[in-house]
Amino acid sequence: MAEILETHEEALDVQDESSRKEPEAYRELANEHRRIAAELRETARRMAAYRDLPMGRHDRSVMSSPRAVQAFEKFVNVEEGLLALLQRRVEADRAMLKAMGNED
Protein backbone atom coordinates (compact mmCIF):
# COMPACT_ATOMS: atom_id res chain seq x y z
CA MET A 1 0.00 0.00 0.00
CA ALA A 2 2.85 2.38 0.81
CA GLU A 3 4.32 1.85 -2.64
CA ILE A 4 0.94 2.45 -4.27
CA LEU A 5 0.54 5.72 -2.36
CA GLU A 6 4.03 6.82 -3.36
CA THR A 7 3.54 6.04 -7.04
CA HIS A 8 0.13 7.68 -6.97
CA GLU A 9 1.78 10.82 -5.62
CA GLU A 10 3.90 11.00 -8.77
CA ALA A 11 0.73 11.26 -10.87
CA LEU A 12 -0.52 14.38 -9.11
CA ASP A 13 -0.75 17.61 -11.07
CA VAL A 14 0.82 20.12 -8.68
CA GLN A 15 -0.69 22.96 -10.74
CA ASP A 16 -4.09 21.81 -9.50
CA GLU A 17 -5.03 23.41 -6.16
CA SER A 18 -6.67 20.24 -4.83
CA SER A 19 -3.69 18.08 -5.78
CA ARG A 20 -1.29 20.20 -3.73
CA LYS A 21 -2.68 18.86 -0.45
CA GLU A 22 -2.39 15.21 -1.37
CA PRO A 23 1.41 14.62 -1.37
CA GLU A 24 1.82 15.25 2.34
CA ALA A 25 -1.18 13.08 3.14
CA TYR A 26 0.18 10.25 0.96
CA ARG A 27 3.62 10.49 2.55
CA GLU A 28 2.13 10.35 6.05
CA LEU A 29 -0.05 7.38 5.15
CA ALA A 30 2.81 5.55 3.43
CA ASN A 31 5.01 6.01 6.51
CA GLU A 32 2.21 4.83 8.78
CA HIS A 33 1.62 1.74 6.63
CA ARG A 34 5.32 0.88 6.76
CA ARG A 35 5.43 1.33 10.56
CA ILE A 36 2.36 -0.86 11.08
CA ALA A 37 3.72 -3.52 8.71
CA ALA A 38 7.03 -3.59 10.60
CA GLU A 39 5.20 -4.01 13.92
CA LEU A 40 3.07 -6.82 12.50
CA ARG A 41 6.16 -8.58 11.12
CA GLU A 42 7.82 -8.36 14.55
CA THR A 43 4.72 -9.66 16.31
CA ALA A 44 4.47 -12.54 13.83
CA ARG A 45 8.16 -13.33 14.37
CA ARG A 46 7.65 -13.46 18.14
CA MET A 47 4.54 -15.62 17.79
CA ALA A 48 6.43 -18.04 15.55
CA ALA A 49 9.25 -18.21 18.13
CA TYR A 50 6.72 -19.39 20.74
CA ARG A 51 5.41 -22.14 18.49
CA ASP A 52 7.74 -24.74 20.00
CA LEU A 53 6.88 -24.03 23.62
CA PRO A 54 5.82 -27.22 25.37
CA MET A 55 2.05 -27.37 25.78
CA GLY A 56 1.08 -26.71 29.36
CA ARG A 57 -1.93 -28.13 31.12
CA HIS A 58 -5.17 -26.25 30.55
CA ASP A 59 -8.37 -26.16 32.58
CA ARG A 60 -10.94 -27.40 30.07
CA SER A 61 -13.78 -25.78 31.97
CA VAL A 62 -12.15 -22.38 31.53
CA MET A 63 -11.36 -23.05 27.86
CA SER A 64 -15.01 -23.93 27.22
CA SER A 65 -16.50 -21.26 29.46
CA PRO A 66 -19.04 -18.87 27.94
CA ARG A 67 -16.45 -16.08 28.10
CA ALA A 68 -13.81 -18.10 26.23
CA VAL A 69 -16.30 -19.34 23.64
CA GLN A 70 -17.62 -15.82 23.14
CA ALA A 71 -14.11 -14.40 22.71
CA PHE A 72 -13.21 -17.04 20.13
CA GLU A 73 -16.55 -16.64 18.37
CA LYS A 74 -15.91 -12.91 18.14
CA PHE A 75 -12.46 -13.61 16.67
CA VAL A 76 -13.91 -15.98 14.04
CA ASN A 77 -16.58 -13.40 13.13
CA VAL A 78 -13.90 -10.76 12.65
CA GLU A 79 -11.92 -13.20 10.47
CA GLU A 80 -15.02 -13.85 8.36
CA GLY A 81 -15.66 -10.11 8.00
CA LEU A 82 -12.05 -9.55 6.97
CA LEU A 83 -12.26 -12.35 4.41
CA ALA A 84 -15.45 -10.88 2.94
CA LEU A 85 -13.90 -7.42 2.85
CA LEU A 86 -10.78 -8.72 1.12
CA GLN A 87 -12.86 -10.63 -1.43
CA ARG A 88 -14.79 -7.45 -2.30
CA ARG A 89 -11.61 -5.38 -2.43
CA VAL A 90 -9.87 -7.88 -4.72
CA GLU A 91 -12.81 -7.74 -7.13
CA ALA A 92 -12.76 -3.94 -7.13
CA ASP A 93 -8.97 -3.82 -7.43
CA ARG A 94 -8.97 -6.29 -10.33
CA ALA A 95 -11.50 -4.09 -12.12
CA MET A 96 -9.28 -1.06 -11.51
CA LEU A 97 -6.22 -2.96 -12.69
CA LYS A 98 -8.09 -3.94 -15.85
CA ALA A 99 -9.09 -0.30 -16.39
CA MET A 100 -5.42 0.62 -16.02
CA GLY A 101 -4.68 -1.78 -18.88
CA ASN A 102 -2.34 -4.06 -16.91
CA GLU A 103 -4.37 -7.12 -15.99
CA ASP A 104 -2.53 -10.45 -16.18
Backbone as XML, in Angstrom:
<?xml version="1.0"?>
<chain id="A" units="angstrom">
  <residue number="1" name="MET">
    <atom name="N" x="0.823" y="-1.187" z="0.000"/>
    <atom name="CA" x="0.000" y="0.000" z="0.000"/>
    <atom name="C" x="0.871" y="1.256" z="0.000"/>
  </residue>
  <residue number="2" name="ALA">
    <atom name="N" x="1.955" y="1.222" z="0.768"/>
    <atom name="CA" x="2.851" y="2.379" z="0.813"/>
    <atom name="C" x="3.393" y="2.685" z="-0.583"/>
  </residue>
  <residue number="3" name="GLU">
    <atom name="N" x="3.783" y="1.653" z="-1.287"/>
    <atom name="CA" x="4.320" y="1.855" z="-2.638"/>
    <atom name="C" x="3.251" y="2.411" z="-3.579"/>
  </residue>
  <residue number="4" name="ILE">
    <atom name="N" x="2.031" y="1.934" z="-3.442"/>
    <atom name="CA" x="0.936" y="2.451" z="-4.269"/>
    <atom name="C" x="0.726" y="3.937" z="-3.995"/>
  </residue>
  <residue number="5" name="LEU">
    <atom name="N" x="0.710" y="4.305" z="-2.718"/>
    <atom name="CA" x="0.544" y="5.716" z="-2.360"/>
    <atom name="C" x="1.670" y="6.569" z="-2.929"/>
  </residue>
  <residue number="6" name="GLU">
    <atom name="N" x="2.885" y="6.059" z="-2.855"/>
    <atom name="CA" x="4.033" y="6.820" z="-3.362"/>
    <atom name="C" x="3.986" y="6.973" z="-4.880"/>
  </residue>
  <residue number="7" name="THR">
    <atom name="N" x="3.610" y="5.923" z="-5.585"/>
    <atom name="CA" x="3.538" y="6.040" z="-7.045"/>
    <atom name="C" x="2.357" y="6.899" z="-7.462"/>
  </residue>
  <residue number="8" name="HIS">
    <atom name="N" x="1.286" y="6.841" z="-6.683"/>
    <atom name="CA" x="0.131" y="7.684" z="-6.969"/>
    <atom name="C" x="0.506" y="9.161" z="-6.823"/>
  </residue>
  <residue number="9" name="GLU">
    <atom name="N" x="1.333" y="9.448" z="-5.850"/>
    <atom name="CA" x="1.782" y="10.823" z="-5.619"/>
    <atom name="C" x="2.464" y="11.397" z="-6.861"/>
  </residue>
  <residue number="10" name="GLU">
    <atom name="N" x="3.199" y="10.554" z="-7.570"/>
    <atom name="CA" x="3.901" y="10.997" z="-8.773"/>
    <atom name="C" x="2.942" y="11.430" z="-9.879"/>
  </residue>
  <residue number="11" name="ALA">
    <atom name="N" x="1.701" y="10.941" z="-9.829"/>
    <atom name="CA" x="0.725" y="11.258" z="-10.871"/>
    <atom name="C" x="-0.006" y="12.581" z="-10.615"/>
  </residue>
  <residue number="12" name="LEU">
    <atom name="N" x="0.210" y="13.166" z="-9.461"/>
    <atom name="CA" x="-0.523" y="14.382" z="-9.110"/>
    <atom name="C" x="-0.064" y="15.581" z="-9.939"/>
  </residue>
  <residue number="13" name="ASP">
    <atom name="N" x="-1.022" y="16.366" z="-10.352"/>
    <atom name="CA" x="-0.749" y="17.610" z="-11.075"/>
    <atom name="C" x="-0.622" y="18.715" z="-10.032"/>
  </residue>
  <residue number="14" name="VAL">
    <atom name="N" x="0.595" y="19.130" z="-9.738"/>
    <atom name="CA" x="0.821" y="20.120" z="-8.683"/>
    <atom name="C" x="0.313" y="21.511" z="-9.070"/>
  </residue>
  <residue number="15" name="GLN">
    <atom name="N" x="-0.070" y="21.692" z="-10.318"/>
    <atom name="CA" x="-0.689" y="22.955" z="-10.736"/>
    <atom name="C" x="-2.140" y="23.028" z="-10.253"/>
  </residue>
  <residue number="16" name="ASP">
    <atom name="N" x="-2.717" y="21.881" z="-9.977"/>
    <atom name="CA" x="-4.094" y="21.806" z="-9.502"/>
    <atom name="C" x="-4.127" y="22.065" z="-7.996"/>
  </residue>
  <residue number="17" name="GLU">
    <atom name="N" x="-4.952" y="23.023" z="-7.574"/>
    <atom name="CA" x="-5.034" y="23.407" z="-6.162"/>
    <atom name="C" x="-5.346" y="22.210" z="-5.265"/>
  </residue>
  <residue number="18" name="SER">
    <atom name="N" x="-6.291" y="21.392" z="-5.650"/>
    <atom name="CA" x="-6.672" y="20.239" z="-4.827"/>
    <atom name="C" x="-5.546" y="19.213" z="-4.716"/>
  </residue>
  <residue number="19" name="SER">
    <atom name="N" x="-4.780" y="19.061" z="-5.775"/>
    <atom name="CA" x="-3.690" y="18.082" z="-5.784"/>
    <atom name="C" x="-2.538" y="18.473" z="-4.871"/>
  </residue>
  <residue number="20" name="ARG">
    <atom name="N" x="-2.413" y="19.740" z="-4.544"/>
    <atom name="CA" x="-1.287" y="20.196" z="-3.729"/>
    <atom name="C" x="-1.347" y="19.685" z="-2.297"/>
  </residue>
  <residue number="21" name="LYS">
    <atom name="N" x="-2.519" y="19.333" z="-1.826"/>
    <atom name="CA" x="-2.678" y="18.857" z="-0.450"/>
    <atom name="C" x="-2.399" y="17.366" z="-0.316"/>
  </residue>
  <residue number="22" name="GLU">
    <atom name="N" x="-2.491" y="16.661" z="-1.412"/>
    <atom name="CA" x="-2.386" y="15.206" z="-1.365"/>
    <atom name="C" x="-0.983" y="14.664" z="-1.063"/>
  </residue>
  <residue number="23" name="PRO">
    <atom name="N" x="0.097" y="15.236" z="-1.592"/>
    <atom name="CA" x="1.410" y="14.618" z="-1.370"/>
    <atom name="C" x="1.756" y="14.410" z="0.099"/>
  </residue>
  <residue number="24" name="GLU">
    <atom name="N" x="1.499" y="15.399" z="0.925"/>
    <atom name="CA" x="1.820" y="15.248" z="2.343"/>
    <atom name="C" x="0.972" y="14.155" z="2.976"/>
  </residue>
  <residue number="25" name="ALA">
    <atom name="N" x="-0.295" y="14.124" z="2.610"/>
    <atom name="CA" x="-1.183" y="13.077" z="3.139"/>
    <atom name="C" x="-0.680" y="11.698" z="2.712"/>
  </residue>
  <residue number="26" name="TYR">
    <atom name="N" x="-0.310" y="11.543" z="1.449"/>
    <atom name="CA" x="0.178" y="10.254" z="0.961"/>
    <atom name="C" x="1.470" y="9.841" z="1.656"/>
  </residue>
  <residue number="27" name="ARG">
    <atom name="N" x="2.362" y="10.812" z="1.863"/>
    <atom name="CA" x="3.623" y="10.491" z="2.550"/>
    <atom name="C" x="3.354" y="10.031" z="3.984"/>
  </residue>
  <residue number="28" name="GLU">
    <atom name="N" x="2.470" y="10.741" z="4.673"/>
    <atom name="CA" x="2.133" y="10.348" z="6.053"/>
    <atom name="C" x="1.525" y="8.950" z="6.085"/>
  </residue>
  <residue number="29" name="LEU">
    <atom name="N" x="0.596" y="8.698" z="5.178"/>
    <atom name="CA" x="-0.051" y="7.384" z="5.146"/>
    <atom name="C" x="0.932" y="6.279" z="4.774"/>
  </residue>
  <residue number="30" name="ALA">
    <atom name="N" x="1.811" y="6.539" z="3.823"/>
    <atom name="CA" x="2.814" y="5.549" z="3.432"/>
    <atom name="C" x="3.723" y="5.219" z="4.610"/>
  </residue>
  <residue number="31" name="ASN">
    <atom name="N" x="4.163" y="6.243" z="5.330"/>
    <atom name="CA" x="5.011" y="6.014" z="6.508"/>
    <atom name="C" x="4.266" y="5.218" z="7.577"/>
  </residue>
  <residue number="32" name="GLU">
    <atom name="N" x="3.008" y="5.541" z="7.789"/>
    <atom name="CA" x="2.206" y="4.830" z="8.780"/>
    <atom name="C" x="2.019" y="3.363" z="8.382"/>
  </residue>
  <residue number="33" name="HIS">
    <atom name="N" x="1.757" y="3.124" z="7.114"/>
    <atom name="CA" x="1.620" y="1.739" z="6.632"/>
    <atom name="C" x="2.916" y="0.956" z="6.858"/>
  </residue>
  <residue number="34" name="ARG">
    <atom name="N" x="4.038" y="1.571" z="6.572"/>
    <atom name="CA" x="5.324" y="0.884" z="6.764"/>
    <atom name="C" x="5.573" y="0.587" z="8.245"/>
  </residue>
  <residue number="35" name="ARG">
    <atom name="N" x="5.245" y="1.536" z="9.116"/>
    <atom name="CA" x="5.431" y="1.328" z="10.560"/>
    <atom name="C" x="4.539" y="0.188" z="11.053"/>
  </residue>
  <residue number="36" name="ILE">
    <atom name="N" x="3.292" y="0.199" z="10.660"/>
    <atom name="CA" x="2.360" y="-0.858" z="11.084"/>
    <atom name="C" x="2.826" y="-2.217" z="10.553"/>
  </residue>
  <residue number="37" name="ALA">
    <atom name="N" x="3.255" y="-2.258" z="9.300"/>
    <atom name="CA" x="3.723" y="-3.517" z="8.711"/>
    <atom name="C" x="4.936" y="-4.050" z="9.471"/>
  </residue>
  <residue number="38" name="ALA">
    <atom name="N" x="5.843" y="-3.160" z="9.847"/>
    <atom name="CA" x="7.028" y="-3.592" z="10.604"/>
    <atom name="C" x="6.625" y="-4.151" z="11.962"/>
  </residue>
  <residue number="39" name="GLU">
    <atom name="N" x="5.668" y="-3.508" z="12.621"/>
    <atom name="CA" x="5.201" y="-4.006" z="13.919"/>
    <atom name="C" x="4.523" y="-5.368" z="13.776"/>
  </residue>
  <residue number="40" name="LEU">
    <atom name="N" x="3.723" y="-5.529" z="12.729"/>
    <atom name="CA" x="3.069" y="-6.822" z="12.503"/>
    <atom name="C" x="4.088" y="-7.920" z="12.201"/>
  </residue>
  <residue number="41" name="ARG">
    <atom name="N" x="5.111" y="-7.583" z="11.403"/>
    <atom name="CA" x="6.156" y="-8.584" z="11.121"/>
    <atom name="C" x="6.853" y="-9.006" z="12.408"/>
  </residue>
  <residue number="42" name="GLU">
    <atom name="N" x="7.147" y="-8.044" z="13.282"/>
    <atom name="CA" x="7.820" y="-8.362" z="14.546"/>
    <atom name="C" x="6.919" y="-9.205" z="15.451"/>
  </residue>
  <residue number="43" name="THR">
    <atom name="N" x="5.659" y="-8.868" z="15.512"/>
    <atom name="CA" x="4.718" y="-9.663" z="16.314"/>
    <atom name="C" x="4.617" y="-11.082" z="15.759"/>
  </residue>
  <residue number="44" name="ALA">
    <atom name="N" x="4.538" y="-11.218" z="14.452"/>
    <atom name="CA" x="4.470" y="-12.540" z="13.826"/>
    <atom name="C" x="5.742" y="-13.336" z="14.110"/>
  </residue>
  <residue number="45" name="ARG">
    <atom name="N" x="6.892" y="-12.654" z="14.070"/>
    <atom name="CA" x="8.158" y="-13.331" z="14.367"/>
    <atom name="C" x="8.161" y="-13.860" z="15.797"/>
  </residue>
  <residue number="46" name="ARG">
    <atom name="N" x="7.690" y="-13.034" z="16.740"/>
    <atom name="CA" x="7.651" y="-13.461" z="18.143"/>
    <atom name="C" x="6.658" y="-14.605" z="18.342"/>
  </residue>
  <residue number="47" name="MET">
    <atom name="N" x="5.517" y="-14.528" z="17.681"/>
    <atom name="CA" x="4.539" y="-15.622" z="17.793"/>
    <atom name="C" x="5.135" y="-16.924" z="17.268"/>
  </residue>
  <residue number="48" name="ALA">
    <atom name="N" x="5.822" y="-16.848" z="16.135"/>
    <atom name="CA" x="6.430" y="-18.044" z="15.555"/>
    <atom name="C" x="7.491" y="-18.610" z="16.494"/>
  </residue>
  <residue number="49" name="ALA">
    <atom name="N" x="8.213" y="-17.746" z="17.201"/>
    <atom name="CA" x="9.250" y="-18.207" z="18.131"/>
    <atom name="C" x="8.644" y="-18.982" z="19.299"/>
  </residue>
  <residue number="50" name="TYR">
    <atom name="N" x="7.390" y="-18.689" z="19.640"/>
    <atom name="CA" x="6.719" y="-19.387" z="20.745"/>
    <atom name="C" x="6.065" y="-20.694" z="20.308"/>
  </residue>
  <residue number="51" name="ARG">
    <atom name="N" x="6.090" y="-20.961" z="19.030"/>
    <atom name="CA" x="5.413" y="-22.143" z="18.491"/>
    <atom name="C" x="5.901" y="-23.439" z="19.125"/>
  </residue>
  <residue number="52" name="ASP">
    <atom name="N" x="7.163" y="-23.494" z="19.481"/>
    <atom name="CA" x="7.742" y="-24.736" z="20.001"/>
    <atom name="C" x="7.703" y="-24.838" z="21.522"/>
  </residue>
  <residue number="53" name="LEU">
    <atom name="N" x="7.013" y="-23.905" z="22.172"/>
    <atom name="CA" x="6.879" y="-24.032" z="23.624"/>
    <atom name="C" x="6.144" y="-25.330" z="23.949"/>
  </residue>
  <residue number="54" name="PRO">
    <atom name="N" x="6.562" y="-26.014" z="25.002"/>
    <atom name="CA" x="5.819" y="-27.223" z="25.368"/>
    <atom name="C" x="4.410" y="-26.835" z="25.814"/>
  </residue>
  <residue number="55" name="MET">
    <atom name="N" x="3.444" y="-27.648" z="25.446"/>
    <atom name="CA" x="2.051" y="-27.371" z="25.782"/>
    <atom name="C" x="1.825" y="-27.615" z="27.270"/>
  </residue>
  <residue number="56" name="GLY">
    <atom name="N" x="1.382" y="-26.581" z="27.940"/>
    <atom name="CA" x="1.075" y="-26.706" z="29.358"/>
    <atom name="C" x="-0.336" y="-27.247" z="29.560"/>
  </residue>
  <residue number="57" name="ARG">
    <atom name="N" x="-0.596" y="-27.651" z="30.778"/>
    <atom name="CA" x="-1.933" y="-28.130" z="31.118"/>
    <atom name="C" x="-2.918" y="-26.972" z="31.067"/>
  </residue>
  <residue number="58" name="HIS">
    <atom name="N" x="-4.120" y="-27.241" z="30.619"/>
    <atom name="CA" x="-5.174" y="-26.245" z="30.553"/>
    <atom name="C" x="-6.396" y="-26.746" z="31.314"/>
  </residue>
  <residue number="59" name="ASP">
    <atom name="N" x="-7.097" y="-25.838" z="31.917"/>
    <atom name="CA" x="-8.365" y="-26.161" z="32.578"/>
    <atom name="C" x="-9.447" y="-26.127" z="31.509"/>
  </residue>
  <residue number="60" name="ARG">
    <atom name="N" x="-9.942" y="-27.303" z="31.147"/>
    <atom name="CA" x="-10.939" y="-27.402" z="30.069"/>
    <atom name="C" x="-12.206" y="-26.612" z="30.377"/>
  </residue>
  <residue number="61" name="SER">
    <atom name="N" x="-12.556" y="-26.520" z="31.642"/>
    <atom name="CA" x="-13.781" y="-25.782" z="31.970"/>
    <atom name="C" x="-13.612" y="-24.295" z="31.677"/>
  </residue>
  <residue number="62" name="VAL">
    <atom name="N" x="-12.410" y="-23.784" z="31.857"/>
    <atom name="CA" x="-12.153" y="-22.383" z="31.527"/>
    <atom name="C" x="-12.121" y="-22.201" z="30.013"/>
  </residue>
  <residue number="63" name="MET">
    <atom name="N" x="-11.480" y="-23.137" z="29.315"/>
    <atom name="CA" x="-11.364" y="-23.050" z="27.864"/>
    <atom name="C" x="-12.720" y="-23.168" z="27.163"/>
  </residue>
  <residue number="64" name="SER">
    <atom name="N" x="-13.680" y="-23.796" z="27.822"/>
    <atom name="CA" x="-15.007" y="-23.932" z="27.216"/>
    <atom name="C" x="-16.052" y="-23.072" z="27.926"/>
  </residue>
  <residue number="65" name="SER">
    <atom name="N" x="-15.585" y="-22.144" z="28.746"/>
    <atom name="CA" x="-16.504" y="-21.260" z="29.458"/>
    <atom name="C" x="-17.201" y="-20.326" z="28.465"/>
  </residue>
  <residue number="66" name="PRO">
    <atom name="N" x="-18.349" y="-19.802" z="28.835"/>
    <atom name="CA" x="-19.037" y="-18.868" z="27.939"/>
    <atom name="C" x="-18.142" y="-17.699" z="27.514"/>
  </residue>
  <residue number="67" name="ARG">
    <atom name="N" x="-17.336" y="-17.199" z="28.434"/>
    <atom name="CA" x="-16.451" y="-16.078" z="28.097"/>
    <atom name="C" x="-15.425" y="-16.478" z="27.040"/>
  </residue>
  <residue number="68" name="ALA">
    <atom name="N" x="-14.812" y="-17.647" z="27.194"/>
    <atom name="CA" x="-13.808" y="-18.102" z="26.230"/>
    <atom name="C" x="-14.444" y="-18.382" z="24.874"/>
  </residue>
  <residue number="69" name="VAL">
    <atom name="N" x="-15.597" y="-19.030" z="24.888"/>
    <atom name="CA" x="-16.295" y="-19.338" z="23.636"/>
    <atom name="C" x="-16.698" y="-18.039" z="22.941"/>
  </residue>
  <residue number="70" name="GLN">
    <atom name="N" x="-17.205" y="-17.098" z="23.707"/>
    <atom name="CA" x="-17.623" y="-15.816" z="23.144"/>
    <atom name="C" x="-16.432" y="-15.062" z="22.547"/>
  </residue>
  <residue number="71" name="ALA">
    <atom name="N" x="-15.309" y="-15.077" z="23.228"/>
    <atom name="CA" x="-14.111" y="-14.397" z="22.713"/>
    <atom name="C" x="-13.654" y="-15.031" z="21.403"/>
  </residue>
  <residue number="72" name="PHE">
    <atom name="N" x="-13.651" y="-16.369" z="21.356"/>
    <atom name="CA" x="-13.209" y="-17.041" z="20.126"/>
    <atom name="C" x="-14.233" y="-16.853" z="19.014"/>
  </residue>
  <residue number="73" name="GLU">
    <atom name="N" x="-15.498" y="-16.878" z="19.363"/>
    <atom name="CA" x="-16.554" y="-16.645" z="18.372"/>
    <atom name="C" x="-16.413" y="-15.246" z="17.771"/>
  </residue>
  <residue number="74" name="LYS">
    <atom name="N" x="-16.128" y="-14.272" z="18.603"/>
    <atom name="CA" x="-15.911" y="-12.906" z="18.135"/>
    <atom name="C" x="-14.726" y="-12.853" z="17.169"/>
  </residue>
  <residue number="75" name="PHE">
    <atom name="N" x="-13.653" y="-13.554" z="17.513"/>
    <atom name="CA" x="-12.463" y="-13.610" z="16.666"/>
    <atom name="C" x="-12.803" y="-14.212" z="15.299"/>
  </residue>
  <residue number="76" name="VAL">
    <atom name="N" x="-13.536" y="-15.317" z="15.303"/>
    <atom name="CA" x="-13.912" y="-15.975" z="14.044"/>
    <atom name="C" x="-14.800" y="-15.054" z="13.208"/>
  </residue>
  <residue number="77" name="ASN">
    <atom name="N" x="-15.719" y="-14.345" z="13.857"/>
    <atom name="CA" x="-16.578" y="-13.404" z="13.128"/>
    <atom name="C" x="-15.764" y="-12.279" z="12.498"/>
  </residue>
  <residue number="78" name="VAL">
    <atom name="N" x="-14.766" y="-11.794" z="13.206"/>
    <atom name="CA" x="-13.896" y="-10.757" z="12.651"/>
    <atom name="C" x="-13.115" y="-11.318" z="11.460"/>
  </residue>
  <residue number="79" name="GLU">
    <atom name="N" x="-12.627" y="-12.556" z="11.590"/>
    <atom name="CA" x="-11.921" y="-13.195" z="10.466"/>
    <atom name="C" x="-12.836" y="-13.300" z="9.247"/>
  </residue>
  <residue number="80" name="GLU">
    <atom name="N" x="-14.079" y="-13.715" z="9.475"/>
    <atom name="CA" x="-15.025" y="-13.849" z="8.362"/>
    <atom name="C" x="-15.300" y="-12.492" z="7.719"/>
  </residue>
  <residue number="81" name="GLY">
    <atom name="N" x="-15.446" y="-11.455" z="8.539"/>
    <atom name="CA" x="-15.658" y="-10.113" z="8.004"/>
    <atom name="C" x="-14.467" y="-9.638" z="7.197"/>
  </residue>
  <residue number="82" name="LEU">
    <atom name="N" x="-13.267" y="-9.921" z="7.690"/>
    <atom name="CA" x="-12.052" y="-9.547" z="6.970"/>
    <atom name="C" x="-11.971" y="-10.282" z="5.635"/>
  </residue>
  <residue number="83" name="LEU">
    <atom name="N" x="-12.285" y="-11.567" z="5.652"/>
    <atom name="CA" x="-12.262" y="-12.349" z="4.415"/>
    <atom name="C" x="-13.240" y="-11.779" z="3.397"/>
  </residue>
  <residue number="84" name="ALA">
    <atom name="N" x="-14.455" y="-11.454" z="3.838"/>
    <atom name="CA" x="-15.452" y="-10.882" z="2.938"/>
    <atom name="C" x="-14.985" y="-9.532" z="2.393"/>
  </residue>
  <residue number="85" name="LEU">
    <atom name="N" x="-14.415" y="-8.712" z="3.268"/>
    <atom name="CA" x="-13.900" y="-7.417" z="2.846"/>
    <atom name="C" x="-12.800" y="-7.588" z="1.798"/>
  </residue>
  <residue number="86" name="LEU">
    <atom name="N" x="-11.873" y="-8.490" z="2.068"/>
    <atom name="CA" x="-10.776" y="-8.717" z="1.120"/>
    <atom name="C" x="-11.289" y="-9.243" z="-0.214"/>
  </residue>
  <residue number="87" name="GLN">
    <atom name="N" x="-12.301" y="-10.113" z="-0.178"/>
    <atom name="CA" x="-12.861" y="-10.626" z="-1.428"/>
    <atom name="C" x="-13.477" y="-9.496" z="-2.247"/>
  </residue>
  <residue number="88" name="ARG">
    <atom name="N" x="-14.206" y="-8.595" z="-1.584"/>
    <atom name="CA" x="-14.792" y="-7.451" z="-2.296"/>
    <atom name="C" x="-13.699" y="-6.526" z="-2.827"/>
  </residue>
  <residue number="89" name="ARG">
    <atom name="N" x="-12.686" y="-6.280" z="-2.019"/>
    <atom name="CA" x="-11.609" y="-5.381" z="-2.430"/>
    <atom name="C" x="-10.841" y="-5.954" z="-3.622"/>
  </residue>
  <residue number="90" name="VAL">
    <atom name="N" x="-10.597" y="-7.262" z="-3.601"/>
    <atom name="CA" x="-9.870" y="-7.879" z="-4.720"/>
    <atom name="C" x="-10.671" y="-7.720" z="-6.006"/>
  </residue>
  <residue number="91" name="GLU">
    <atom name="N" x="-11.979" y="-7.918" z="-5.938"/>
    <atom name="CA" x="-12.805" y="-7.737" z="-7.134"/>
    <atom name="C" x="-12.719" y="-6.304" z="-7.649"/>
  </residue>
  <residue number="92" name="ALA">
    <atom name="N" x="-12.837" y="-5.345" z="-6.741"/>
    <atom name="CA" x="-12.759" y="-3.940" z="-7.134"/>
    <atom name="C" x="-11.364" y="-3.591" z="-7.651"/>
  </residue>
  <residue number="93" name="ASP">
    <atom name="N" x="-10.341" y="-4.110" z="-7.005"/>
    <atom name="CA" x="-8.968" y="-3.823" z="-7.426"/>
    <atom name="C" x="-8.654" y="-4.464" z="-8.773"/>
  </residue>
  <residue number="94" name="ARG">
    <atom name="N" x="-9.171" y="-5.661" z="-9.009"/>
    <atom name="CA" x="-8.968" y="-6.292" z="-10.326"/>
    <atom name="C" x="-9.623" y="-5.460" z="-11.422"/>
  </residue>
  <residue number="95" name="ALA">
    <atom name="N" x="-10.819" y="-4.941" z="-11.137"/>
    <atom name="CA" x="-11.501" y="-4.089" z="-12.116"/>
    <atom name="C" x="-10.680" y="-2.837" z="-12.386"/>
  </residue>
  <residue number="96" name="MET">
    <atom name="N" x="-10.109" y="-2.245" z="-11.330"/>
    <atom name="CA" x="-9.282" y="-1.058" z="-11.508"/>
    <atom name="C" x="-8.018" y="-1.393" z="-12.291"/>
  </residue>
  <residue number="97" name="LEU">
    <atom name="N" x="-7.420" y="-2.530" z="-11.974"/>
    <atom name="CA" x="-6.222" y="-2.964" z="-12.693"/>
    <atom name="C" x="-6.526" y="-3.155" z="-14.177"/>
  </residue>
  <residue number="98" name="LYS">
    <atom name="N" x="-7.687" y="-3.745" z="-14.450"/>
    <atom name="CA" x="-8.093" y="-3.941" z="-15.848"/>
    <atom name="C" x="-8.281" y="-2.590" z="-16.534"/>
  </residue>
  <residue number="99" name="ALA">
    <atom name="N" x="-8.895" y="-1.642" z="-15.829"/>
    <atom name="CA" x="-9.092" y="-0.302" z="-16.394"/>
    <atom name="C" x="-7.749" y="0.396" z="-16.633"/>
  </residue>
  <residue number="100" name="MET">
    <atom name="N" x="-6.744" y="0.051" z="-15.844"/>
    <atom name="CA" x="-5.415" y="0.625" z="-16.016"/>
    <atom name="C" x="-4.700" y="-0.017" z="-17.207"/>
  </residue>
  <residue number="101" name="GLY">
    <atom name="N" x="-5.253" y="-1.115" z="-17.714"/>
    <atom name="CA" x="-4.681" y="-1.781" z="-18.879"/>
    <atom name="C" x="-3.555" y="-2.723" z="-18.566"/>
  </residue>
  <residue number="102" name="ASN">
    <atom name="N" x="-3.464" y="-3.209" z="-17.314"/>
    <atom name="CA" x="-2.337" y="-4.056" z="-16.913"/>
    <atom name="C" x="-2.761" y="-5.383" z="-16.319"/>
  </residue>
  <residue number="103" name="GLU">
    <atom name="N" x="-3.948" y="-5.856" z="-16.599"/>
    <atom name="CA" x="-4.371" y="-7.122" z="-15.985"/>
    <atom name="C" x="-3.601" y="-8.264" z="-16.604"/>
  </residue>
  <residue number="104" name="ASP">
    <atom name="N" x="-3.278" y="-9.251" z="-15.739"/>
    <atom name="CA" x="-2.526" y="-10.447" z="-16.179"/>
    <atom name="C" x="-3.302" y="-11.218" z="-17.217"/>
  </residue>
</chain>
